[in-house]
């Protein structure tokens, strides 16, 4: 499944570039916002999910050895590079299609 966050911010950035121009403040702001969201979708959330998975594995093993109750932490799955890329392309195409066919 493509990243909906990537699609949204890429669509916003493309729309700002078309409507306001690429030298506008709004386009620059939306571009920086898009880069932050794309980085978060690709790296930060994925790393947090992998760390949570490792903590759950370690916690289960420790709980079994010590006979304690273990409550696992929530594992958040980030997006793969392909999901972020497809979401971004989809967002750009949606914005372009909107302006080409409706205006």
Secondary structure, DSSP 8 states (H G I E B T S, - for coil): ---HHHHHHHHHHHHHHHHH-TTSHHHHHHHHHHHHHHHIIIIIHHHHHHHHHHHHHHHHHHHHHHT-------------HHHHHHHHHHHHHHHHHHHHHH-
